[in-house]
Amino acid sequence: MNTRMRRAAVAVIATTMAVSLAACGKAGDNKKSDSSSSSSSGGTNAKIGLLLPDSVTTRYEKFDKPYFEAKVKELCSGCTVEYNNANASAATQAQQVSSMITKGVKVIVISAQDSAAIKSSIQQAVDKGIKVVAYDRLAQGPVSAYVSFDNVQVGKLQGEALLTALGSKATTKSKIVMINGDDADPNAAQFKKGAHEALDGKVDIAYEQSGLWKDTVANQKVTAAITQLGAKNIAGVYSANDGMAGGIATALKGAGISNIPLTGQDAELAGIQRIVAGTQSSTVYKAFKPEAEAAATLAVDLAQNKSITGLATTTQTSGSGDKVPSQLLTPVSVTKANIKDTVIKDGLYTVAQICTADYAKACKAAGLS
């Protein structure tokens, strides 16, 4: 091969190699760009699961769910919320976690029906790379974050409100009936702890049982307490929430007992109406909107792999011994005197919603008309 031909061949080979390398470089660049784009999009189109424990407690369907969904949409327009309610069944909730895993959610926000029973389901979700936020109730297992209220403080507020309502009758001889929440709910133990801190040594807790968060069970327990202690000997009743307080109020009325303190929690509309009417003395208002919005913010941040240290500023230890970054909000005691300044001011209820025909006269006397 002469010199001219050799030079031409070399040039062709060099050009071919350059084109080939350029093509390889372009393909590699595209792959890198796609990967980077996918990574940077993070959770902009993430699915977020929301699992609530029951529909008996009116707050979950009426307030928590819509507030949560609205905040997720505000923070992440491309995100979607997959929702299920366990209807008070731990087995159903476990199945719902499995369903969320199958649907490919990035984060599950769960208010556990049974905090211990759900542990293995949470572990399964985490094993699939899903992050879990415990909502309102601290579930066991490898939870990434927890949002709730200071639940011991809730119990203290309930106990203190009961003592205030008793006034001079708050003595160590005054017999109190205490109806606690479901032992499967870790919050119930904290409410109970706080209530005992407020009440022990100041009154006689003569009868104490779990009402399982059910008005029917609470009614039965208080009916049994009345039989055991005598209607005239009961000075007041501690109820861990408004739902059970409804059943308790019915039992007290049936036994001819009136004008004794009865506590509650959740600021349910029926509870507020009983406070106006004088058949319940207090409730504890845990503002649903800030709690739901805090959970939604944590969920979106976790879906987008952002740090949550600025939100979860404290730590709580679950029943499984896991130390969980937590955000705890402040509860407020509600009596007839501050209904206007709490649930009405916050827009939870209007005066018209509270003061229906059955409560018009009581509302007028309470200054709500």
C-alpha positions in Angstrom: 0.0 0.0 0.0 1.5 3.4 -1.0 1.8 6.3 1.4 -1.2 8.2 0.0 -3.5 5.1 0.4 -2.2 4.4 3.9 -3.0 7.9 5.0 -6.5 7.7 3.5 -7.2 4.4 5.3 -6.0 5.8 8.6 -8.3 8.9 8.2 -11.3 6.7 7.5 -10.6 4.5 10.5 -10.1 7.6 12.7 -13.3 9.2 11.5 -15.2 5.9 12.1 -13.9 5.6 15.6 -14.7 9.3 16.3 -18.3 8.8 15.1 -18.6 5.6 17.1 -17.2 7.2 20.3 -19.4 10.2 19.9 -22.4 7.9 19.5 -21.4 6.0 22.6 -20.9 9.3 24.5 -24.3 10.5 23.5 -26.0 7.3 24.6 -24.2 7.4 27.9 -25.1 11.1 28.4 -28.8 10.4 27.7 -28.8 7.6 30.2 -27.2 9.7 32.8 -29.6 12.6 32.1 -32.6 10.3 32.3 -31.4 8.9 35.6 -30.7 12.4 37.0 -34.1 13.6 35.9 -35.8 10.6 37.5 -33.9 11.1 40.7 -34.5 14.9 40.8 -38.3 14.4 40.3 -38.2 12.4 43.6 -41.7 12.3 45.0 -43.4 14.8 42.7 -45.7 12.1 41.5 -45.6 10.0 44.6 -48.5 7.9 46.0 -49.0 8.4 49.7 -51.1 6.0 51.7 -53.4 7.2 54.5 -54.8 4.5 56.8 -57.2 5.6 59.6 -58.5 3.3 62.4 -62.3 3.6 62.5 -65.3 5.5 61.4 -67.1 5.5 64.8 -64.9 8.4 65.9 -66.3 11.1 63.7 -63.1 13.2 63.4 -61.3 10.8 61.1 -63.7 10.8 58.1 -65.0 14.4 58.7 -61.8 16.3 59.4 -58.5 14.3 59.4 -58.9 12.8 55.9 -60.0 15.9 54.0 -57.4 18.2 55.8 -54.7 15.7 55.0 -55.6 15.3 51.3 -55.9 19.1 50.8 -52.4 19.7 52.3 -50.8 17.0 50.3 -52.3 18.5 47.1 -51.1 22.0 48.1 -47.5 20.8 48.7 -47.3 18.3 45.8 -49.8 18.8 43.0 -48.7 15.6 41.3 -49.0 13.4 44.4 -52.0 11.3 45.1 -53.5 9.9 48.3 -54.6 6.3 48.6 -57.0 6.0 51.5 -58.5 3.2 53.6 -60.3 3.0 56.9 -59.9 -0.1 59.1 -63.4 0.1 60.6 -62.0 -0.8 64.0 -60.4 -4.1 62.7 -56.7 -4.7 63.2 -56.8 -7.6 60.7 -58.4 -5.3 58.1 -55.7 -2.7 58.6 -53.0 -5.2 58.2 -54.5 -6.2 54.8 -54.7 -2.5 53.9 -51.0 -2.1 54.5 -50.4 -5.0 52.1 -52.6 -3.4 49.6 -50.7 -0.1 49.9 -47.4 -2.0 49.3 -48.9 -3.5 46.1 -50.1 -0.1 44.9 -46.5 1.2 45.1 -46.9 4.0 47.7 -43.8 5.7 48.8 -45.1 6.7 52.3 -47.8 5.3 54.5 -49.4 7.5 57.1 -51.1 5.2 59.6 -53.2 5.7 62.7 -53.0 2.2 64.1 -56.1 0.3 65.2 -53.7 -1.9 67.3 -50.2 -0.5 67.7 -48.6 -3.8 68.5 -50.5 -6.0 66.0 -49.5 -3.7 63.1 -45.8 -4.0 63.8 -45.1 -6.8 61.4 -47.0 -5.0 58.6 -45.0 -1.9 59.1 -41.8 -4.0 59.0 -43.0 -5.4 55.6 -43.6 -2.0 54.2 -40.2 -0.7 55.4 -38.5 -3.8 53.9 -40.0 -2.7 50.5 -38.5 0.8 50.9 -41.7 2.5 52.1 -41.4 5.1 54.9 -44.1 5.0 57.6 -45.5 8.0 59.6 -47.5 7.1 62.7 -50.5 9.4 63.0 -52.1 10.3 66.2 -51.2 6.9 67.7 -47.6 5.7 68.0 -47.4 2.4 66.2 -44.7 -0.1 67.0 -42.0 -1.0 64.5 -39.5 0.9 62.3 -41.5 4.2 62.0 -39.8 7.2 60.4 -41.9 9.8 62.1 -44.8 10.4 64.5 -47.3 13.2 64.7 -49.7 13.6 67.6 -50.5 15.7 70.6 -48.9 15.6 74.1 -51.2 12.7 75.2 -50.2 12.7 78.8 -51.1 16.4 78.9 -54.5 15.5 77.4 -55.1 13.2 80.4 -54.0 15.8 82.8 -56.3 18.4 81.3 -59.2 15.9 81.6 -58.4 15.2 85.2 -57.9 18.9 86.1 -61.2 19.8 84.4 -63.0 17.1 86.4 -61.5 18.5 89.6 -62.5 22.1 88.7 -66.0 21.0 87.9 -66.3 19.2 91.2 -65.2 22.3 93.1 -65.5 21.8 96.9 -66.7 18.3 96.3 -63.2 17.3 95.1 -62.3 15.3 98.3 -60.6 12.0 98.9 -64.0 10.6 99.7 -65.6 11.6 96.4 -66.1 8.5 94.3 -65.1 8.8 90.7 -65.9 6.3 87.9 -63.1 6.1 85.3 -63.7 4.8 81.8 -60.5 4.6 79.8 -59.8 3.9 76.2 -58.8 0.7 74.4 -55.6 -0.8 75.7 -54.6 -1.7 72.2 -54.2 2.1 71.5 -51.0 3.4 73.1 -52.6 6.8 73.5 -55.1 5.3 75.9 -52.3 4.5 78.4 -51.0 8.0 78.1 -54.4 9.6 78.7 -54.8 7.3 81.7 -51.4 8.2 83.0 -52.0 11.9 82.8 -55.5 11.6 84.3 -54.2 9.6 87.3 -51.4 12.2 87.8 -54.2 14.9 88.1 -56.7 12.8 90.2 -54.7 10.5 92.4 -54.8 11.6 96.1 -57.5 14.1 95.4 -60.5 11.9 94.8 -61.4 8.2 95.2 -61.3 6.4 91.9 -63.8 3.8 93.0 -64.4 2.0 89.7 -62.0 1.9 86.6 -62.6 0.0 83.4 -61.8 0.2 79.7 -64.7 1.3 77.4 -62.8 0.2 74.3 -63.6 3.6 72.6 -67.2 2.4 72.2 -70.2 4.2 73.5 -72.1 0.9 74.0 -69.3 -0.6 76.1 -68.9 2.6 78.1 -72.6 2.6 78.8 -72.5 -1.0 80.1 -69.5 -0.3 82.3 -71.0 2.8 83.9 -74.3 1.0 84.4 -72.3 -1.7 86.2 -70.5 1.0 88.3 -73.9 2.5 89.3 -75.1 -0.9 90.4 -71.9 -1.5 92.4 -71.4 2.0 94.0 -75.0 3.3 94.1 -76.3 6.2 92.1 -76.1 8.7 94.9 -72.5 7.9 95.7 -71.0 8.8 92.3 -69.5 12.3 92.3 -68.2 12.4 88.7 -67.2 10.3 85.7 -63.9 10.4 83.7 -64.5 9.5 80.1 -61.4 9.3 77.9 -63.3 10.6 74.8 -66.6 12.1 73.7 -67.8 9.0 71.9 -67.9 7.0 75.1 -69.2 10.1 77.0 -72.3 9.9 74.9 -73.0 6.3 76.1 -72.1 7.3 79.7 -74.5 10.3 79.6 -77.3 8.0 78.5 -76.5 5.6 81.4 -76.4 8.5 83.9 -79.7 9.9 82.7 -81.3 6.4 82.9 -80.2 6.1 86.5 -81.6 9.5 87.4 -78.1 11.0 87.9 -77.6 14.6 86.9 -75.4 17.6 87.5 -72.2 15.6 87.9 -69.0 16.2 86.0 -68.3 14.1 82.9 -65.2 14.6 80.8 -64.4 13.8 77.2 -62.0 14.3 74.3 -62.0 15.2 70.6 -64.4 18.1 70.7 -67.0 16.2 68.8 -70.1 18.2 67.9 -72.3 16.0 70.1 -69.9 16.5 72.9 -69.9 20.3 72.5 -73.7 20.1 72.5 -73.8 18.1 75.7 -71.5 20.7 77.3 -73.9 23.4 76.3 -76.8 21.4 77.7 -74.9 20.6 80.9 -74.8 16.8 80.6 -71.1 16.9 79.9 -68.7 19.2 81.7 -65.6 19.3 79.4 -63.8 17.9 76.4 -60.3 18.2 75.1 -59.8 20.0 71.8 -57.0 18.6 69.7 -57.1 20.8 66.6 -57.4 18.3 63.7 -56.3 20.6 60.9 -52.7 21.4 62.2 -52.3 17.7 63.1 -53.4 16.5 59.7 -51.4 19.1 57.9 -48.3 18.3 59.9 -48.6 14.6 58.9 -49.1 15.6 55.3 -46.0 17.8 55.3 -43.9 15.0 56.8 -45.3 12.5 54.3 -44.5 14.8 51.3 -41.0 15.6 52.6 -40.2 11.9 53.2 -41.6 11.0 49.7 -39.2 13.6 48.3 -36.3 12.4 50.4 -36.1 15.7 52.3 -34.9 16.1 55.9 -37.6 16.2 58.6 -35.5 17.3 61.5 -37.0 20.8 61.3 -40.5 19.4 61.8 -39.9 16.4 64.1 -38.1 18.2 66.9 -38.6 15.8 69.7 -38.4 12.0 70.2 -40.9 9.4 71.5 -40.3 5.8 72.3 -42.8 3.3 71.0 -43.9 0.1 72.6 -41.4 -1.8 70.6 -38.5 0.3 72.0 -38.0 2.3 68.8 -37.1 5.9 69.2 -39.2 7.9 66.7 -38.6 11.5 65.6 -41.8 13.2 66.7 -43.9 16.4 66.3 -46.2 16.9 69.3 -48.9 19.6 69.3 -50.6 21.3 72.2 -54.2 20.2 73.4 -56.7 22.6 74.8 -59.4 22.0 77.5 -62.9 23.1 76.4 -65.7 24.0 78.8 -68.9 26.0 78.3 -66.9 29.1 79.1 -64.5 29.0 76.1 -66.5 27.3 73.3 -66.5 30.6 71.4 -62.8 31.0 71.8 -61.9 27.5 70.6 -64.0 25.4 68.3 -66.1 28.3 67.0 -63.1 30.7 66.6 -61.2 28.0 64.7 -64.1 27.3 62.4 -64.5 23.7 63.5 -68.2 24.4 64.1 -70.5 27.3 63.5 -73.0 28.5 66.2 -75.8 27.3 63.9 -74.3 23.8 63.8 -74.1 23.7 67.6 -77.3 25.5 68.4 -79.9 23.4 66.7 -83.5 23.5 67.9 -82.9 21.1 70.8 -80.1 23.3 72.1 -81.4 26.7 71.3 -82.4 27.6 74.9 -79.2 26.2 76.4 -77.2 28.1 73.8 -78.9 31.4 74.6 -78.1 30.8 78.3 -74.5 30.1 77.3 -74.2 33.2 75.2 -74.0 31.4 71.9 -77.2 32.5 70.2 
